[in-house]
């Protein structure tokens, strides 16, 4: 192969490697992602699954604004799913939740779908000892109580893989915002923008309809968190209301639709910058190869 052919190839490969290194350090912006975690069917009564109206309409709504949506059904709501929540911008927890009473304090706990057996207790003994996990008991229609592994605020605080970035958490289960014990773990310790949940027990039909209405307020009407929460109806059977944490002006004025649009703009800008970079690579490669070829010819003439 002639030297003048080898030169541009070497330069081009070098520039590609340089761009790859720079991109790796910069980090590629992610497409906005949402996850629906759904294990309400654990009680053998509540509807769950990809095809129920709430899930279908939520997926359609989020995809319509450019958000990728992942669904995790009742059989697959494991501790690993909870550990990986930080990779999502919208976390919709359609899961059973309850309260633990310890030392006079009430602590919110989310249910996983993993049954608490002796084998599982031994497997996660360290996490149980550190109060990351709990015995979450659920009463079934036949009156029998069944135990599952429960996720405590300390699990969110200490066991998640990474921190949230531009993320909003919607906890659809009972008492998910009875107090701020779980909200603080997501927001104060893991950097979520906001945590939304119910102040007391809530019926399945109401949490589905109210949460879907909340999402429509966000993404169809571009309302702020405060505006959407104030419009959300209380459960007429239990009196449960939606609330958000932290209850401050900054959080209340957040517009989830604009957050998603900004993430999409970053992605678009990144791709545009990458294309521009490759254009510069070609220009630099051609210029450098011409210069090296000229130097090579001058060198040969001397000999």
Kinemage of the C-alpha trace (Angstrom):
@kinemage 1
@onewidth
@group {chain A} dominant
@subgroup {mainchain}
@vectorlist {calphas} color= white
{ca unk a 1} P 0.000 0.000 0.000
{ca unk a 2} L 1.353 3.458 -0.893
{ca unk a 3} L 2.443 5.767 1.888
{ca unk a 4} L 0.013 8.526 0.861
{ca unk a 5} L -2.866 6.053 1.276
{ca unk a 6} L -1.698 4.840 4.673
{ca unk a 7} L -1.378 8.347 6.119
{ca unk a 8} L -5.084 9.353 5.990
{ca unk a 9} L -6.145 5.954 7.336
{ca unk a 10} L -3.837 6.284 10.346
{ca unk a 11} L -4.975 9.842 10.994
{ca unk a 12} L -8.634 8.958 10.651
{ca unk a 13} L -8.332 6.050 13.110
{ca unk a 14} L -6.452 8.279 15.542
{ca unk a 15} L -9.144 10.962 15.410
{ca unk a 16} L -11.927 8.408 15.860
{ca unk a 17} L -10.179 7.052 18.944
{ca unk a 18} L -9.772 10.578 20.303
{ca unk a 19} L -13.476 11.371 19.827
{ca unk a 20} L -14.459 8.079 21.469
{ca unk a 21} L -12.369 8.928 24.528
{ca unk a 22} L -13.866 12.424 24.749
{ca unk a 23} L -17.411 11.073 24.405
{ca unk a 24} L -16.748 8.514 27.132
{ca unk a 25} L -15.588 11.201 29.533
{ca unk a 26} L -18.466 13.484 28.667
{ca unk a 27} L -21.108 10.775 28.898
{ca unk a 28} L -23.852 10.357 26.345
{ca unk a 29} L -27.164 11.985 27.394
{ca unk a 30} L -29.859 9.386 27.975
{ca unk a 31} L -33.233 9.195 26.328
{ca unk a 32} L -35.813 9.953 29.073
{ca unk a 33} L -36.944 6.686 30.622
{ca unk a 34} L -39.841 5.665 32.833
{ca unk a 35} L -40.606 2.468 34.709
{ca unk a 36} L -43.937 1.133 35.934
{ca unk a 37} L -43.390 -1.314 38.805
{ca unk a 38} L -46.629 -3.217 39.387
{ca unk a 39} L -47.236 -5.842 42.062
{ca unk a 40} L -50.733 -4.968 43.331
{ca unk a 41} L -51.838 -8.405 42.179
{ca unk a 42} L -50.021 -9.879 45.180
{ca unk a 43} L -53.320 -9.590 47.061
{ca unk a 44} L -55.010 -11.900 44.492
{ca unk a 45} L -57.696 -9.239 43.952
{ca unk a 46} L -56.203 -6.125 42.357
{ca unk a 47} L -55.864 -5.972 38.571
{ca unk a 48} L -52.292 -5.964 37.267
{ca unk a 49} L -50.570 -6.602 33.958
{ca unk a 50} L -49.428 -4.907 30.757
{ca unk a 51} L -52.937 -4.778 29.351
{ca unk a 52} L -54.913 -3.167 32.164
{ca unk a 53} L -56.243 0.334 31.278
{ca unk a 54} L -53.955 2.231 33.663
{ca unk a 55} L -50.775 0.697 32.249
{ca unk a 56} L -51.884 0.997 28.612
{ca unk a 57} L -52.891 4.646 28.932
{ca unk a 58} L -49.817 5.580 30.952
{ca unk a 59} L -47.486 3.973 28.414
{ca unk a 60} L -49.254 5.733 25.541
{ca unk a 61} L -49.128 9.090 27.324
{ca unk a 62} L -45.426 8.862 28.188
{ca unk a 63} L -44.371 7.539 24.798
{ca unk a 64} L -46.260 10.444 23.240
{ca unk a 65} L -43.838 12.911 24.839
{ca unk a 66} L -40.737 10.906 23.904
{ca unk a 67} L -40.251 8.815 27.042
{ca unk a 68} L -39.225 5.153 26.832
{ca unk a 69} L -41.403 3.061 29.140
{ca unk a 70} L -40.488 -0.209 30.847
{ca unk a 71} L -43.050 -2.342 32.651
{ca unk a 72} L -42.236 -4.770 35.470
{ca unk a 73} L -45.078 -7.095 36.456
{ca unk a 74} L -45.971 -8.798 39.695
{ca unk a 75} L -43.795 -11.890 39.122
{ca unk a 76} L -40.657 -9.807 38.610
{ca unk a 77} L -40.708 -7.080 41.270
{ca unk a 78} L -37.469 -8.142 42.940
{ca unk a 79} L -34.987 -6.313 45.121
{ca unk a 80} L -32.817 -5.925 42.032
{ca unk a 81} L -35.572 -3.893 40.362
{ca unk a 82} L -35.639 -1.524 43.336
{ca unk a 83} L -31.840 -1.301 43.295
{ca unk a 84} L -31.839 -0.109 39.672
{ca unk a 85} L -34.547 2.567 39.941
{ca unk a 86} L -32.054 5.429 39.708
{ca unk a 87} L -31.635 4.939 35.954
{ca unk a 88} L -35.188 6.203 35.305
{ca unk a 89} L -36.545 9.754 35.063
{ca unk a 90} L -40.085 8.693 35.991
{ca unk a 91} L -40.601 5.976 38.579
{ca unk a 92} L -44.218 4.842 38.963
{ca unk a 93} L -44.505 2.437 41.891
{ca unk a 94} L -47.857 0.658 41.579
{ca unk a 95} L -46.912 -1.503 44.530
{ca unk a 96} L -48.348 -2.403 47.901
{ca unk a 97} L -46.988 -0.302 50.725
{ca unk a 98} L -47.555 -0.130 54.452
{ca unk a 99} L -46.104 1.119 57.700
{ca unk a 100} L -43.741 -0.377 60.233
{ca unk a 101} L -43.965 0.821 63.829
{ca unk a 102} L -40.589 0.967 65.566
{ca unk a 103} L -39.828 2.801 68.780
{ca unk a 104} L -43.016 4.812 68.461
{ca unk a 105} L -42.095 5.886 64.914
{ca unk a 106} L -43.942 4.873 61.748
{ca unk a 107} L -41.768 3.975 58.761
{ca unk a 108} L -43.105 3.470 55.239
{ca unk a 109} L -42.254 0.162 53.582
{ca unk a 110} L -42.725 -0.981 49.958
{ca unk a 111} L -43.496 -4.587 49.070
{ca unk a 112} L -41.310 -6.581 46.724
{ca unk a 113} L -42.784 -9.707 45.128
{ca unk a 114} L -40.177 -11.939 46.746
{ca unk a 115} L -41.725 -14.197 49.372
{ca unk a 116} L -39.913 -14.169 52.695
{ca unk a 117} L -38.712 -17.739 53.148
{ca unk a 118} L -36.004 -19.052 55.457
{ca unk a 119} L -33.714 -19.329 52.456
{ca unk a 120} L -34.314 -15.698 51.428
{ca unk a 121} L -33.850 -14.530 55.015
{ca unk a 122} L -30.433 -16.238 55.131
{ca unk a 123} L -29.532 -14.830 51.712
{ca unk a 124} L -30.299 -11.256 52.783
{ca unk a 125} L -29.479 -11.624 56.473
{ca unk a 126} L -26.967 -8.768 56.385
{ca unk a 127} L -29.555 -6.370 54.933
{ca unk a 128} L -32.144 -7.444 57.491
{ca unk a 129} L -29.657 -6.848 60.317
{ca unk a 130} L -28.916 -3.357 58.963
{ca unk a 131} L -32.663 -2.561 58.795
{ca unk a 132} L -32.635 -2.200 55.021
{ca unk a 133} L -35.364 -4.833 54.639
{ca unk a 134} L -38.452 -5.896 56.583
{ca unk a 135} L -41.044 -8.638 56.885
{ca unk a 136} L -43.963 -7.215 54.875
{ca unk a 137} L -47.148 -9.092 55.696
{ca unk a 138} L -50.158 -9.074 53.369
{ca unk a 139} L -53.576 -10.544 54.173
{ca unk a 140} L -55.090 -12.552 51.299
{ca unk a 141} L -58.828 -12.974 50.555
{ca unk a 142} L -58.909 -16.329 52.395
{ca unk a 143} L -57.734 -14.626 55.582
{ca unk a 144} L -54.251 -16.122 55.430
{ca unk a 145} L -51.350 -13.726 55.860
{ca unk a 146} L -48.401 -14.044 53.510
{ca unk a 147} L -44.947 -12.580 54.103
{ca unk a 148} L -42.906 -10.777 51.459
{ca unk a 149} L -39.588 -8.962 51.577
{ca unk a 150} L -40.281 -5.316 52.283
{ca unk a 151} L -38.109 -2.408 51.174
{ca unk a 152} L -37.446 0.173 53.876
{ca unk a 153} L -36.188 3.754 53.398
{ca unk a 154} L -32.707 2.592 54.448
{ca unk a 155} L -32.638 0.282 51.430
{ca unk a 156} L -33.301 3.236 49.102
{ca unk a 157} L -30.744 5.256 51.019
{ca unk a 158} L -27.944 2.673 50.978
{ca unk a 159} L -28.520 0.012 48.320
{ca unk a 160} L -29.498 1.796 45.104
{ca unk a 161} L -27.116 1.707 42.161
{ca unk a 162} L -26.366 5.362 41.552
{ca unk a 163} L -28.273 8.569 42.164
{ca unk a 164} L -31.358 9.945 40.450
{ca unk a 165} L -30.984 12.593 37.747
{ca unk a 166} L -33.973 14.773 36.846
{ca unk a 167} L -36.283 12.113 38.308
{ca unk a 168} L -39.781 12.154 39.810
{ca unk a 169} L -41.118 9.329 41.977
{ca unk a 170} L -44.845 8.517 42.108
{ca unk a 171} L -45.711 6.009 44.831
{ca unk a 172} L -49.259 4.749 44.217
{ca unk a 173} L -49.644 2.490 47.255
{ca unk a 174} L -51.393 2.991 50.595
{ca unk a 175} L -49.800 5.419 53.067
{ca unk a 176} L -46.880 6.066 50.722
{ca unk a 177} L -46.819 9.681 51.964
{ca unk a 178} L -48.239 9.133 55.459
{ca unk a 179} L -45.023 10.804 56.558
{ca unk a 180} L -41.791 11.766 54.797
{ca unk a 181} L -39.701 8.745 55.883
{ca unk a 182} L -39.597 7.232 52.375
{ca unk a 183} L -39.677 10.570 50.548
{ca unk a 184} L -36.537 11.786 52.313
{ca unk a 185} L -34.633 8.668 51.244
{ca unk a 186} L -35.485 9.286 47.579
{ca unk a 187} L -35.054 13.067 47.551
{ca unk a 188} L -32.573 14.015 50.281
{ca unk a 189} L -30.331 10.977 49.990
{ca unk a 190} L -30.703 9.869 46.354
{ca unk a 191} L -31.283 13.199 44.640
{ca unk a 192} L -34.762 12.677 43.135
{ca unk a 193} L -36.492 15.956 42.251
{ca unk a 194} L -39.820 15.090 43.867
{ca unk a 195} L -41.722 12.292 45.574
{ca unk a 196} L -45.515 11.994 45.253
{ca unk a 197} L -47.698 9.656 47.314
{ca unk a 198} L -50.864 9.095 49.343
{ca unk a 199} L -51.510 10.312 52.875
{ca unk a 200} L -53.425 7.165 53.962
{ca unk a 201} L -55.045 3.988 52.620
{ca unk a 202} L -56.214 4.319 49.026
{ca unk a 203} L -58.436 2.103 46.884
{ca unk a 204} L -57.032 0.596 43.686
{ca unk a 205} L -59.532 2.219 41.345
{ca unk a 206} L -58.908 5.632 42.854
{ca unk a 207} L -55.124 5.481 42.778
{ca unk a 208} L -55.245 4.374 39.137
{ca unk a 209} L -57.631 7.124 38.018
{ca unk a 210} L -56.013 9.873 40.119
{ca unk a 211} L -52.466 8.987 39.055
{ca unk a 212} L -53.467 8.888 35.387
{ca unk a 213} L -55.169 12.258 35.830
{ca unk a 214} L -51.983 13.582 37.421
{ca unk a 215} L -49.900 12.422 34.449
{ca unk a 216} L -52.352 14.018 32.012
{ca unk a 217} L -52.083 17.284 33.918
{ca unk a 218} L -48.306 17.059 33.601
{ca unk a 219} L -47.961 16.033 29.969
{ca unk a 220} L -51.123 17.204 28.224
{ca unk a 221} L -51.630 20.515 30.052
{ca unk a 222} L -48.023 21.234 31.077
{ca unk a 223} L -49.110 21.976 34.642
{ca unk a 224} L -46.763 22.325 37.596
{ca unk a 225} L -46.595 19.704 40.320
{ca unk a 226} L -48.496 22.019 42.691
{ca unk a 227} L -51.253 22.720 40.150
{ca unk a 228} L -51.719 19.038 39.322
{ca unk a 229} L -51.692 17.906 42.970
{ca unk a 230} L -54.199 20.573 43.985
{ca unk a 231} L -56.592 19.327 41.288
{ca unk a 232} L -56.213 15.645 42.180
{ca unk a 233} L -59.328 14.349 43.985
{ca unk a 234} L -59.203 12.709 47.403
{ca unk a 235} L -60.374 9.107 47.728
{ca unk a 236} L -64.010 9.490 48.833
{ca unk a 237} L -63.866 6.130 50.631
{ca unk a 238} L -60.717 6.658 52.694
{ca unk a 239} L -60.023 10.378 52.511
{ca unk a 240} L -56.501 9.765 51.144
{ca unk a 241} L -54.963 12.731 49.342
{ca unk a 242} L -51.980 13.061 47.045
{ca unk a 243} L -49.136 15.154 48.370
{ca unk a 244} L -45.576 15.922 47.267
{ca unk a 245} L -42.184 16.211 48.915
{ca unk a 246} L -40.412 18.500 49.422
{ca unk a 247} L -43.360 20.833 49.889
{ca unk a 248} L -41.561 23.971 48.776
{ca unk a 249} L -41.903 26.559 46.040
{ca unk a 250} L -39.116 25.133 43.870
{ca unk a 251} L -40.606 21.641 43.775
{ca unk a 252} L -44.168 22.886 43.432
{ca unk a 253} L -43.227 24.960 40.373
{ca unk a 254} L -41.576 22.079 38.524
{ca unk a 255} L -43.204 21.235 35.195
{ca unk a 256} L -42.492 17.555 34.396
{ca unk a 257} L -43.198 18.043 30.685
{ca unk a 258} L -40.531 20.731 30.443
{ca unk a 259} L -38.055 18.501 32.294
{ca unk a 260} L -38.578 15.799 29.653
{ca unk a 261} L -38.304 18.344 26.817
{ca unk a 262} L -34.996 19.612 28.203
{ca unk a 263} L -33.634 16.054 28.370
{ca unk a 264} L -34.687 15.474 24.755
{ca unk a 265} L -33.008 18.722 23.704
{ca unk a 266} L -29.762 17.608 25.357
{ca unk a 267} L -29.933 14.338 23.459
{ca unk a 268} L -30.573 16.119 20.161
{ca unk a 269} L -27.764 18.604 20.826
{ca unk a 270} L -25.365 15.790 21.686
{ca unk a 271} L -26.062 13.963 18.392
{ca unk a 272} L -25.621 17.216 16.470
{ca unk a 273} L -22.286 17.845 18.216
{ca unk a 274} L -21.185 14.312 17.393
{ca unk a 275} L -21.962 14.813 13.689
{ca unk a 276} L -20.052 18.109 13.728
{ca unk a 277} L -17.115 16.342 15.371
{ca unk a 278} L -16.955 13.739 12.621
{ca unk a 279} L -17.059 16.508 10.017
{ca unk a 280} L -14.043 18.082 11.684
{ca unk a 281} L -12.349 14.679 11.742
{ca unk a 282} L -12.654 14.390 7.977
{ca unk a 283} L -11.392 17.939 7.441
{ca unk a 284} L -8.425 17.504 9.789
{ca unk a 285} L -7.607 14.114 8.283
{ca unk a 286} L -7.525 15.468 4.720
{ca unk a 287} L -5.481 18.529 5.704
{ca unk a 288} L -3.008 16.535 7.779
{ca unk a 289} L -2.599 13.833 5.146
{ca unk a 290} L -1.882 16.469 2.466
{ca unk a 291} L 0.698 18.107 4.721
{ca unk a 292} L 2.389 14.798 5.576
{ca unk a 293} L 2.383 13.755 1.924
{ca unk a 294} L 4.072 17.051 1.010
{ca unk a 295} L 6.693 16.541 3.713
{ca unk a 296} L 7.256 12.984 2.518
{ca unk a 297} L 7.806 14.133 -1.090
{ca unk a 298} L 10.283 16.802 0.033
{ca unk a 299} L 12.113 14.190 2.100
{ca unk a 300} L 12.407 11.839 -0.895
{ca unk a 301} L 13.741 14.637 -3.145
{ca unk a 302} L 16.656 15.177 -0.747
{ca unk a 303} L 17.740 11.616 -1.360
